Amino acid sequence: MPASARGVTLPPVTSATPYRENARSMDVVDVILRDGSTLRLRPPVRADADAILDFFHALSEQSLYMRFHGFPSLGPQVVEQVLESDWAERGALLGSLVENGTERVVALANYARLRDPSAAEAAFAVADAYQRRGVGTRLVEQLAERAARHGIERFVAEVLPDNRRMLGVFSALGFEVTRELAGGELEITFPIARTERFEERLAERDHVAVTASLRPFFEARSVAVIGASRRRGTIGGELFRNVIEGDFSGAAYPVNRGGESVAGVRGYRSIAEIPDPVDLAVICVPAAGVVEAAEDALRHGVRALVVISAGFAETGSEGIDRQDRLLALVRAHGARLIGPNCLGISVAGTSLNATFASRTTPPGNIGFSSQSGALGLALLEAAVTRGLGLSAFVSIGNKADVSTNDLLEWWEDEEATEAILLYVESFGNPRRFGSIARRVARRKPILALKSGTSSSGQRAASSHTAALAGSDAAADALFHQAGVIRAVTLEELVDVAALLSTGSRLAGRSVGILTNAGGLGILCADACEAAGLELPALGVDTVSALRSVLPAEASVGNPVDMLGGATAAHYAQVLPHLLADPHVSAVVVLFVPAVSATADEVAAAVSAATREAGADKPVLAVIMTSEGTPAALRDAEHVASFNYPESAARALGRLADRAEWLRRPQGATPALDRIDRVAAEAVVARALEHEDDVWLDPAATRELLAAYGLPLVPEHVATTIDEAVAAAREMGFPAVVKTAAPGAHKTETGGIALDLADDQAVAAAATRIGLPVIVQPMLKGGAELLAGVVQDPVFGPLVAFGPGGVFAELIGEAVFRIAPLTDVDAAELVDGGKAGRLVAGFRGAPAADRASLLDLVHRLARLGEELPAVAELDLNPVLALPDRSIAVDARVRVRVPETVVRAKSW
C-alpha cells in the first residue's frame, strides 16, 4: 500500500543488494522481486507525465486514498512534483516493466527535502496488481540510497492507522521504527543506517528473490533450443541432441528458420509457434541475430535465457554494445540471462544437458560454475575420469547477468548440492560475493580456482603497502575471509573436489598413513607436513591391535608400513583400527602393486573396510597403478582416490584449513570512538581541489590520521635551520630529521637522519637533507611493523599488516584483509605470520601492546571504507611497544576515485 515518509541514511547498495546499475546510466537500476521477476527503476522525466497520470488513475480507491489521505484532483500539478529530479532537494523513482512491447508504470516513489536538511518527506505508491510482491521494499531501499548520497538521514512517514500493509513494509525492512499518533495519523520515524538487523533482513530478501528468479533454469519443464540445426557438427544441433540423449524430463523444442525437425523431434520456426509455455530458451544463433531471437522468446513469456553465441563483450566495443542491448532487453522483460559466450547448463535433477560438451557428466552432489567454457569442458572430462558427479554445471561466460553470486544463492538451499566448485576469472561485485560465500560456506564447502591478475597489480605501486599487495592478495584475502577453499591448479581443484564429494568431515590436522612401501610412506609424511598436517603417535590400543594382525617385521608406528608382502586382507584388517584411533582425524592409504595383491583387490578391500567401519573420517587412497583409478574406488562413496601421495596431502590440508575456519568465531565489527569523518573528508577535498592525484604534505597527513584516531609521533615541520634546532631542543634529544617532501621514500633518497644528539647534528642533517624538514623525537625499542591500507579498484580497501622498517618489502610476509574487519579478522592480522611473532615478543623481547595494534588496524579499515579517495596509506614503521603502539612515519596518497560502472552488481 502507498504511504508518505521523510528522509534516510543508506550507504550505497552495490555491496550487498541484487541491483544492477545500467551500463548506460547510473540513474537506471533493475531490482529482483520476491517472486523472481524484475522491475526497472529510473527517475521519471517530463515525457513520462501522461504515463504517471495514467498510473494514478488506475489505482483502486483504497490505494488512492492511502497514498493521498483522501481523493485529490488528479491533474498535471500532482505529476509535476515528481519530474526532473535534482536529488539534492527532491528526487523520484518510477518502477516500470514492458508488456506487449510497451513500457508500463507500476510503481512510483518520491521525496522532498524538509527544513531540517537531514530529513526528507517521501511518498510512494504501487499498482494494486503488484502489491505484496516486494515492490514497496525495493522502492524504499533505492529511494533512500539516492537521498543518502545528499546527506538525508531519516524518513518520517505520515501513515493512516489502518494502512497495515505499509506499516508492515517499514518493519520488514529491518529499520528501527518509532510511531507517534498525531491528528488521526501515525507519524513513523526511522533511521535506516545499515544496522546488523537491516543487513540480515536485506540478505533474506535478496536470497528469496534471486533463488526465485533462477528457478526456470534449474527446474525447467520445457526447453526450446533456438538455432537447433539438423546438420551434425553444428553447435545448436549438437546441443539439442544432448538435451534429447540426456533424457530431459520435460518437453524439448528445436527452433530454426525452416521449422525442420531435429533428432526426430518436430521443429518450429519461432517460439510463437510452440503451442505450450516455454520455461527456458537456449540461443545458438550468430551474434547478429541473438537480440532478435531473444526478443521473440521474451515477448512470448520465456523468463530464462541461455545465450551460447559468442561475439559480445569479449570482442570489443561493438560486442559490448550488443551485450548492453541484449541485457537491457532481458531486464525490460523481467527475465534472467546466462551468458552470452558460454557452454550452457546441465542439471541432474531434470536430466537436462543443454551444453555442447562431448559427454554427459554423471549425476552427483557437486554444483560447478565456470566462467570459462574451455576450462569447464576440461573439468567435466576430469570429473568423468575421477568418477565425480555433478548436481549441476553452469557455464556463465561473460556473466552479463547471472553470476557466481547468484549461483551461490541457489545452491545454498538445494539439497542435491553438497559442495560447490567455482572457476573464476574476474569479480563483478566481490563484496557481495564475500557476504554470500561467508554465509553459504558455513553450510557447504566452496572450492574456487581463480586465474588472472587484478588491475591493482598492473598499476605502479608507490607505497610499501601497495607494493606488497601484489596482484592476487585481494583475492586471497576475499577467499580466506569468506571461508572459500582456494585451489591453485586445475589438478588441485579436481583433487579437493574428489575429497569434498565424499562428504567426510575433518576434526583436526592429525593423519594416519597406511602403506606397503616405506619410501612412499616417507614421501607422504613429508607432503603432509608441508600441507600443515601432523602425524601423531598411534594410541596404545591401536598399536596392540596392529601387532596382532601384522608380521613382526612390520612397522606399527605412523606411517604404518605393512611391507611389500601385504595383502588385501591386511589392508582390510588394519584400516578399521586406524579409523578408530582417537588420535587420528584422517587416514591416507598407499599401495604399490606387488605379487601379493593386485590394485583391484586392495581397492575393493579399502572401500569395503571404510564402509563397514562407519567412521566419519576422511579416507584418501593412493593406488599407484598404470591402469588408473580402480573401479572399486571410482564407485566408492566414502573414499577419495588420488594419483600421488602429494596430491592427497595437499587436498587434505585444504580440508583442514576449512575445518579450522568453521571452528573460528564469526566475529563482529567493533564500534570506534574519536573518529571525525567530516574533518577527514575536508582534508581530502582540499588536497584534490586542484589535482586529481597527489601525496599529502606532512600537516595534511597528520590532520587526516588524527581525524581517525591513529597514533603518530609528535613532529614539527621546520622551514629554517634555526627552527629545526629549536624544535629538536623542545622535543628533546636524541632527535630525528626527515625530508618534508610529500610522498618521499625517505630511506631510499637519503632523506632521513636518526639519533641526532645535539644542535650541530640537527643543523647538519637539515642542511644535507634540504628544507623544509620534519623534526621528531627519537623513539627506541619495540618491534618495527608496517600497517597500511590500499584501495583496490575491484575489491575495495585492503588493510595490510606485517614486518616493517627498511626491510618491509624484502622480508615480505605482510598479511592482507578486505575491509570491513571483524574482530577475528583484525586478530588474524596482528597475530599471524612473522608480524605475529614480533608482536608476541621475539627471542626474549617484551610482548607488544596487542590491544593498541588491534585498534590501529580497525581504524585503518574504517578510514579505507569511508574515504575511497585515500588510494594508499603507509604507516611504516609502527613501533609496537609494551605499553602502546605509535607510527613514526606516514605517507598518504589521495586521488579522485574512479567511477566504476560495474557490469556485475547482482
C-alpha positions, -999 to +999 in steps of 0.1 A: +000+000+000+012+036-005+023+059+022+043+090+028+076+093+046+106+116+054+144+111+049+170+083+055+207+073+056+218+044+034+253+036+022+255+026-015+237-007-020+261-021-046+279-041-019+251-064-009+219-059-028+209-076-061+206-044-080+222-037-114+233-003-124+225+001-160+257+002-181+245+033-199+231+053-170+237+053-132+201+066-129+186+033-140+185+002-118+168-031-120+156-049-089+145-085-084+112-090-066+104-118-042+087-139-070+118-137-091+105-111-116+125-080-123+113-044-121+132-014-136+135+017-115+145+050-130+140+087-125+109+100-143+113+126-170+089+151-184+079+126-212+066+103-185+039+128-173+010+111-191+021+076-181+023+087-144-011+103-145-025+071-160-008+051-132-025+073-105-059+070-123-055+032-124-051+029-086-080+014-067-100+038-045-084+023-014-048+027-028-055+062-039-069+071-005-040+056+013-015+074-009-030+109-007-050+105+025-081+114+005-092+118-031-074+146-048-080+160-082-055+141-104-041+166-128-007+179-140+000+195-106+002+161-090+027+149-115+049+180-117+064+174-083+080+141-093+095+152-126+131+162-133+148+151-101+178+171-089+183+147-059+197+175-037+162+189-029+139+164-044+140+131-062+118+104-076+119+068-090+093+051-111+090+014-115+082+000-149+080-032-169+074-040-206+041-055-216+034-063-252+063-041-263+051-011-242+066+002-210+041+004-182+045+024-149+036+002-119+052+020-090+063+055-081+082+069-051+095+105-045+110+126-017+113+163-010+138+178+015+125+195+046+137+225+065+157+201+086+183+192+059+188+157+074+151+148+066+130+145+035+093+139+031+087+109+009+058+091-007+053+061-028+026+040-044+024+006-060-002-006-086-027-029-069-017-059-091+019-055-079+014-052-042+026-079-019+055-087-043+082-066-026+079-036-049+075-012-020+105-026-002+128-021-032+114+014-038+123+024-002+157+008-004+166+026-036+150+060-029+167+061+005+201+053-011+197+082-035+186+105-007+215+094+015+240+105-012+229+140-005+230+139+033+195+129+042+195+107+073+160+096+082+124+091+069+093+102+087+062+086+072+027+100+076+006+068+075-031+062+082-035+039+112-054+013+091-027+011+064-013-021+079+005-031+048+027-001+047+034-003+084+044-039+078+067-028+049+086-004+072+090-030+099+101-058+075+128-036+061+147-040+093+147-004+104+141+007+140+107+023+137+091+047+161+054+057+159+035+087+172-002+093+167-010+129+158-042+143+143-056+109+134-024+099+115+007+079+126+040+096+122+065+069+115+102+078+121+131+055+113+168+059+107+180+034+081+217+032+087+229-003+078+225-019+111+231-056+116+194-062+117+189-043+084+217-063+067+201-096+079+167-087+065+182-074+033+202-107+028+170-127+034+151-107+008+179-109-017+181-147-012+144-153-017+144-130-048+174-144-065+165-181-060+131-175-073+145-158-104+168-188-112+141-215-108+133-216-146+169-226-152+172-254-126+136-267-126+127-261-163+097-281-175+102-271-212+132-261-232+135-245-267+168-245-285+168-216-309+192-223-337+190-261-335+201-274-369+196-308-385+232-307-396+256-327-374+285-308-360+267-275-355+265-261-320+228-257-319+222-292-334+246-310-311+233-291-281+197-301-289+208-337-294+224-336-260+191-325-245+173-354-261+200-380-254+203-369-218+167-379-213+154-345-202+124-349-180+104-321-197+095-311-233+122-300-258+116-280-289+140-273-317+136-239-333+151-230-367+143-209-397+129-237-417+110-253-388+129-286-396+127-315-372+159-323-353+168-358-339+133-369-348+116-341-329+092-317-346+108-283-353+093-248-352+102-216-370+098-194-339+089-196-302+055-182-312+046-214-330+052-237-300+018-245-285+029-248-249+047-224-225+085-224-227+104-220-194+139-219-208+153-208-242+188-217-253+200-194-281+226-207-306+224-183-335+251-159-348+257-129-326+240-105-350+207-124-346+208-130-309+189-099-298+161-106-323+159-142-311+159-131-275+132-106-281+109-132-298+114-155-268+108-129-242+078-115-259+062-150-257+067-154-220+102-170-217+118-159-185+151-177-186+177-174-215+210-191-221+230-175-249+257-198-262+267-174-290+300-155-289+306-121-303+297-099-274+317-080-247+347-103-252+352-090-288+355-052-282+333-021-284+308-034-310+303-066-289+299-045-257+272-025-273+255-057-285+257-072-250+243-040-235+213-041-258+207-078-250+209-072-213+186-042-215+160-063-234+162-091-208+158-066-179+129-048-195+110-081-197+118-091-161+139-122-172+173-136-164+202-144-187+231-169-186+260-160-209+265-149-235+295-167-249+290-197-227+290-235-229+254-239-215+238-255-185+233-291-172+211-300-143+210-335-128+176-331-112+158-327-145+183-347-166+189-315-186+221-314-206+218-281-225+255-279-233+276-288-263+300-309-242+310-342-259+299-363-230+274-362-202+287-358-166+273-384-142+249-370-116+263-363-082+264-338-053+287-310-067+275-278-082+300-264-106+302-229-121+328-219-147+335-185-162+355-203-189+338-227-213+371-244-223+381-249-187+346-261-179+350-288-206+384-298-192+370-302-157+339-321-170+363-346-186+384-349-154+352-354-134+342-384-155+377-398-153+377-394-115+342-406-110+329-372-098+292-365-102+277-330-106+243-318-094+246-290-119+271-274-143+267-237-153+290-220-178+284-183-171+306-170-199+305-132-200+282-132-169+263-103-183+235-112-158+236-144-138+268-146-119+287-167-094+269-148-067+235-158-080+245-194-082+258-195-047+223-182-036+206-211-055+229-239-043+228-227-007+193-243-002+194-270-029+195-304-012+211-322-041+242-299-039+266-307-010+297-290-023+303-261-047+331-256-073+339-223-089+363-213-117+366-175-115+384-152-138+371-119-125+347-105-099+319-081-106+309-075-070+335-091-047+319-076-016+286-093-023+305-125-032+322-124+002+289-118+021+271-146+004+300-171+004+307-165+041+271-175+048+270-204+024+304-218+034+291-224+069+267-250+054+285-263+023+322-263+013+330-239-015+361-246-036+375-220-061+401-217-087+409-181-095+430-171-125+442-138-140+455-108-122+435-079-109+441-044-122+456-034-088+487-054-097+491-037-131+493-002-118+526+013-104+529+007-067+543+037-050+539+028-013+552-002+006+516-013+012+507-012-025+540-029-035+533-058-010+497-061-020+506-076-054+480-088-079+465-116-060+465-105-024+429-092-026+415-125-040+434-144-013+420-122+014+385-124+000+386-162-002+401-166+033+376-142+050+347-159+032+358-195+041+364-204+004+390-231-002+413-218-029+429-243-053+460-230-072+459-255-101+432-274-121+447-306-108+443-295-072+407-283-079+398-318-090+417-334-062+400-314-035+366-318-052+371-356-051+377-353-013+347-330-008+324-353-027+328-380-001+311-357+025+336-367+052+343-342+080+378-335+093+380-329+131+417-319+132+450-320+114+463-354+126+468-380+099+474-418+099+493-433+070+490-469+059+514-482+033+530-513+018+561-493+007+582-475+033+597-449+009+562-440-003+551-436+033+580-412+040+572-391+009+536-389+021+547-379+056+568-351+042+539-339+020+516-339+050+540-318+070+543-293+041+505-291+040+503-282+076+492-317+088+506-338+117+514-374+121+506-383+157+518-413+176+492-440+175+473-450+206+484-479+227+453-499+219+458-493+182+495-504+183+485-536+201+458-544+176+481-539+147+508-561+162+482-589+164+475-589+126+508-578+110+541-596+107+567-589+133+588-571+108+561-546+100+563-510+115+534-501+136+543-465+141+530-438+120+533-443+090+522-480+094+544-499+070+530-534+063+559-542+039+558-553+003+541-586+011+510-570+025+477-585+011+443-570+005+433-588+037+459-569+057+445-536+044+410-547+054+422-556+089+444-526+096+424-497+082+395-500+108+419-498+137+434-466+123+400-451+118+390-460+154+421-444+169+411-411+187+444-395+178+438-398+141+415-375+122+421-389+086+438-418+070+459-419+038+461-454+023+491-460+000+496-491-023+522-501-048+513-532-067+532-563-057+529-600-063+510-604-030+480-583-041+465-565-071+453-529-073+417-541-078+419-563-047+433-536-024+409-510-038+379-533-030+393-541+004+398-504+013+363-495+000+346-522+020+366-516+052+358-479+051+321-485+045+319-512+073+339-491+098+313-463+095+337-437+108+331-401+098+367-396+090+382-389+055+399-418+038+422-410+009+436-438-013+466-436-035+467-467-057+498-463-079+490-483-110+493-476-147+457-486-152+443-456-135+418-455-106+404-489-099+366-492-104+360-501-068+373-466-058+356-447-086+323-461-072+332-457-035+311-430-018+334-425+012+369-429-003+386-403-023+412-415-048+444-398-058+473-405-082+501-394-059+506-390-021+515-353-025+481-347-042+463-364-013+482-345+013+475-311-003+438-319-006+436-330+030+455-298+040+428-277+022+401-296+041+419-290+074+420-252+066+383-252+060+377-271+093+396-245+112+377-217+095+344-234+106+356-235+142+366-199+144+340-174+157+322-153+130+333-121+147+318-086+147+329-052+136+336-031+168+324+004+174+351+031+173+352+064+191+373+095+183+365+095+146+358+127+128+348+117+092+338+152+083+372+166+092+390+139+073+368+144+042+377+181+043+414+173+043+410+151+012+388+177-005+414+204-001+441+182-014+421+173-045+409+208-052+434+214-079+449+180-086+434+145-092+463+125-077+486+139-050+506+129-019+496+147+012+521+170+029+531+163+065+505+187+080+476+173+060+488+137+067+488+144+104+454+160+103+439+131+084+453+105+107+443+124+138+407+125+125+406+087+127+424+085+160+456+070+145+487+074+167+516+094+152+548+105+169+550+143+177+567+163+150+574+198+138+578+210+102+608+234+101+614+258+073+648+271+086+678+256+102+673+275+134+637+264+135+648+228+132+673+231+160+648+248+182+622+221+176+647+194+185+656+212+217+619+215+226+612+178+219+644+166+235+674+148+222+681+124+205+662+137+176+652+126+140+653+149+110+634+139+078+625+154+045+591+170+044+587+163+007+552+147+002+553+110-005+591+107-004+608+073+002+630+088+029+655+059+033+659+053-004+665+091-011+687+097+019+660+119+033+663+108+070+689+112+098+684+093+130+697+095+166+709+131+164+724+140+198+729+178+196+722+211+179+751+207+155+740+172+143+704+185+137+717+215+118+740+194+096+712+169+089+687+196+079+713+212+057+721+179+039+685+168+035+672+202+024+644+224+038+617+221+048+623+192+072+603+173+098+618+171+133+607+143+156+619+128+189+639+096+185+619+067+199+637+034+206+627-001+214+598-022+203+592-042+172+591-023+138+559-031+119+541-020+088+504-011+087+485+004+058+456+005+035+454+005-003+423+009-025+419-020-050+397-008-079+377-040-078+379-053-042+379-020-023+401-012+007+428-037+016+443-035+050+479-046+054+499-057+084+534-072+086+571-067+095+581-031+089+611-008+087+635-006+058+633-043+051+595-044+048+594-054+011+625-076+014+611-096+043+576-096+028+551-116+048+525-088+050+490-102+056+460-086+039+423-084+047+395-067+030+376-041+049+354-040+069+373-060+095+357-081+122+375-086+155+385-120+142+400-106+110+420-080+130+433-107+153+445-127+124+463-097+110+481-089+143+487-125+155+495-142+122+528-147+103+561-132+111+545-100+124+526-121+150+559-135+163+572-099+167+541-088+185+543-118+208+579-110+217+606-125+195+637-140+211+632-127+245+619-092+236+589-080+256+555-086+240+539-056+223+507-039+233+484-061+212+452-042+220+466-010+206+476-028+174+441-042+170+427-008+175+451+006+149+441-019+121+404-013+128+409+024+124+428+019+092+399-003+079+373+023+088+393+050+071+397+030+039+360+022+038+348+058+044+374+076+024+378+058-010+399+088-022+427+076+001+444+055-026+475+044-005+483+049+032+516+037+048+524+037+084+560+024+084+574+018+108+549+014+135+567+009+168+550-018+188+560-010+224+549-029+255+526-001+266+514+014+233+519+015+195+528+046+176+536+053+139+568+072+134+564+077+097+533+081+075+527+086+038+493+092+023+483+094-014+449+106-024+433+106-058+398+112-073+381+078-071+374+061-103+337+060-112+333+023-118+301+012-135+302-025-128+287-048-153+281-072-125+264-059-094+238-086-088 
